[in-house]
Amino acid sequence: MIGQIWNRLQLIFAQGRVVRIGHDKIQVKILDEETLTNIDRVEPYGYSYRPKPGCQGYIAFPSGDRTRGFALVVGDRQYNLVLEEGEVALHDDLGQKVHLKRTGIVIDGAGMPITLTNTPKARIEADLEVTGNIKDQCDSTAGKTMAGMRTIYNGHNHPGDSGGTTGNPNQDM
């Protein structure tokens, strides 16, 4: 009897390599290449992720029954970030990340665009420093960059009262 209990206890937890990942199930290889299908995968509320095949899976089997298991954690150490104590980050295998650092929040798009959608307004309650161009109406031919508008303004003049034109503005934008 104690031998049976001990055998069941040894089968309660397992770790292995995930072979296939779905939105609610995984397939994982454990022990001596034992392949288990139909392992339940539950994500924390408000957070979704889908690691790549080959990642680690940590599986629990109630009562040591290998026919019914659920993934406690599915993760991939090769993409772990080095964080300072107390820091948090959301990241992927491409290098995109939102890093809540001790010194402030850093968003890294890994060379890809960052898009805000389906919002009537985006409000920033701070000074805005931009190293690239700012362009309004960017999806239309009427769109202009701030740098382009500044060039036009600084070089513009007006018709003079007695013919000719006024000079350029006496103060650049």
C-alpha positions in Angstrom: 0.0 0.0 0.0 2.7 2.5 0.9 4.6 1.5 -2.3 1.5 2.4 -4.3 1.1 5.8 -2.5 4.8 6.6 -3.0 4.5 5.8 -6.8 1.5 8.1 -7.1 3.3 10.9 -5.2 6.2 10.6 -7.6 3.8 11.1 -10.6 2.1 14.2 -9.3 4.5 16.7 -10.9 6.6 16.5 -14.1 8.6 18.8 -16.3 9.3 18.5 -19.9 9.5 20.1 -23.4 6.4 21.4 -24.9 5.9 20.1 -28.4 2.6 21.8 -29.4 0.9 24.8 -27.9 -2.8 25.8 -28.3 -4.8 28.5 -26.7 -6.1 26.1 -24.0 -4.1 22.8 -24.4 -0.5 21.7 -24.8 1.3 18.6 -25.9 4.4 17.9 -23.8 7.2 15.3 -23.8 8.3 14.2 -20.3 10.5 11.6 -18.7 11.8 9.1 -21.3 10.1 10.9 -24.2 6.6 10.0 -22.9 4.3 12.3 -24.9 1.2 13.6 -23.2 -1.5 15.3 -25.2 -4.5 17.1 -24.0 -2.8 18.9 -21.1 -4.9 21.8 -19.9 -3.3 25.3 -20.2 -4.9 28.2 -18.3 -3.6 31.7 -18.6 -3.8 34.3 -15.8 -6.7 36.7 -16.2 -5.9 39.6 -18.5 -2.6 38.2 -19.8 -2.2 36.0 -22.8 0.9 34.4 -24.2 1.9 31.7 -26.6 5.5 30.5 -26.3 7.3 28.7 -29.0 7.5 24.9 -29.2 10.5 23.6 -27.3 9.8 25.7 -24.2 9.6 24.2 -20.7 6.4 22.9 -19.2 5.8 22.2 -15.6 2.8 19.9 -15.2 0.7 18.7 -12.3 -1.3 15.5 -12.3 -4.0 15.3 -9.6 -3.7 12.0 -7.7 -0.7 11.2 -9.9 -3.0 10.3 -12.8 -1.0 10.9 -16.0 -4.1 10.8 -18.2 -5.4 14.1 -16.8 -3.0 17.0 -16.2 -2.7 20.7 -16.3 0.2 23.0 -16.9 1.3 25.1 -13.9 3.8 27.1 -15.9 4.8 27.2 -19.6 7.9 29.3 -20.2 11.2 29.6 -22.0 14.3 30.5 -20.1 16.2 31.5 -23.3 14.2 34.7 -23.5 14.3 35.6 -19.8 15.4 39.2 -19.1 17.8 40.2 -16.4 15.8 42.4 -14.1 16.7 44.3 -11.0 14.9 43.4 -7.8 11.3 44.7 -7.9 11.3 45.2 -11.7 8.6 43.8 -14.0 8.7 43.3 -17.8 6.4 42.1 -20.6 8.5 40.8 -23.5 8.7 38.3 -26.4 11.2 36.4 -28.4 11.7 39.3 -30.9 13.0 41.7 -28.3 9.8 43.8 -28.0 9.3 44.7 -24.3 7.6 47.0 -21.8 10.0 47.2 -18.9 9.0 48.8 -15.6 12.4 49.7 -14.4 13.4 51.3 -11.0 14.2 54.4 -13.0 11.1 54.6 -15.2 9.2 52.7 -17.8 10.9 51.7 -21.1 9.0 50.6 -24.2 11.2 48.9 -26.8 9.5 48.1 -30.1 12.6 46.1 -31.4 12.6 48.1 -34.6 8.9 47.5 -35.3 6.0 50.1 -35.1 4.1 50.7 -31.9 0.4 51.5 -32.6 -2.4 52.8 -30.4 -5.8 51.9 -31.8 -9.5 52.3 -31.1 -9.2 55.3 -28.8 -10.7 58.7 -29.4 -7.8 60.5 -27.7 -4.3 59.9 -26.4 -3.3 62.3 -23.7 0.3 62.8 -22.4 0.5 64.9 -19.2 4.3 65.6 -19.5 6.8 67.2 -21.7 7.3 65.4 -24.9 10.7 64.9 -26.4 11.0 63.4 -29.8 14.2 62.5 -31.6 12.4 61.7 -34.9 9.7 63.5 -36.9 6.2 64.3 -35.8 3.7 64.1 -38.6 0.0 64.9 -38.5 -2.6 63.4 -40.8 0.0 60.8 -41.6 -2.3 58.6 -43.7 -3.3 61.4 -46.1 -1.4 63.4 -48.7 -2.2 66.5 -46.6 0.0 65.3 -43.8 3.0 67.4 -42.8 5.9 67.0 -40.4 6.6 69.6 -37.7 10.1 70.1 -39.3 8.5 70.7 -42.7 6.0 73.2 -41.3 8.9 75.0 -39.4 10.9 75.3 -42.7 7.9 76.8 -44.5 7.2 79.2 -41.6 10.8 80.4 -41.2 11.1 81.0 -45.0 7.7 82.7 -45.6 7.0 86.3 -46.3 4.0 88.5 -47.1 3.1 91.1 -49.8 4.3 94.5 -48.7 2.0 97.6 -48.4 3.8 99.4 -51.2 4.6 96.5 -53.4 7.3 93.9 -53.0 7.3 91.6 -50.0 8.1 91.7 -46.4 11.1 90.0 -45.1 11.1 86.5 -43.5 9.9 86.4 -39.9 12.2 88.0 -37.4 12.1 85.0 -35.1 12.5 81.4 -36.3 10.1 78.8 -35.1 
